[in-house]
Amino acid sequence: MTIIAIDGPAASGKGTLARRLARQFGFAHLDTGKLYRAVGLAVLRFGGDPEDEDAAADAARALDPADLDDPALAGDEAAQAASQVAALPAVREALLQFQRSFAAHPPDGAAGAVLDGRDIGAVICPDAPVKLYVTADVEVRAQRRHKELLNRGAPSIYARVLEALQERDARDAAREAAPMRPADDAHVLDTSAMDPDEAFRAALDLVEPALAAASEEG
Ligand code: C5P
């Protein structure tokens, strides 16, 4: 199975890029952040504490793929709770198999899969033939997220968006369990000065040769 692994910090544009790459190659796409968001939200809805490892691991084991369609997953409450449950090794362990199965058997008979998250290249799919680490300056990411919220008609204050991103990045990078970092063999793609089309073209320039080389080898 051909896997494209995409990692990077919050609001780096990795999700958009992953979707476009999946469409380009006819691959399935899994936004693995949604798994952690769904677990975080489930714990909150049961009135639990997202730092309670037993409660969060139970929620991770009970996760139903239908939970991944909940629009509330996109909100900031889910994002912060996701980053709390994601630091717990039992939660990561419980979600590992789902992600590996998706990569090994993508739905609808797709010939490959694009997974995006924080630890895809380093932990989930270490043998992926191409790994991107998509990043951008935190102020640029905060501006993008702020504009996206305003365009959706959601209330947003730039300083709060920036603070929330910084808090989440710091927690994701500092945790002991699968901290956010580029895999040793990842291509780092800094999109600070790129629009989405430029980022897509830059990603294609990295992905196409790697996939061609992998199919020659395979
Ligand atoms: O990518 P997204 O912002 O939806 O991720 C939400 C949170 O889930 C992240 O802040 C991170 O803590 C966690 N996450 C993770 N590993 C992944 C994907 C997401 O730890 N592969």
Residues whose N, C-alpha, C, O or C-beta is under 5 A from the ligand:
A	BS01	C5P	A10 T32 G33 K34 Y36 A79 A82 S83 A86 D116 G117 R118 D119 R168 D172
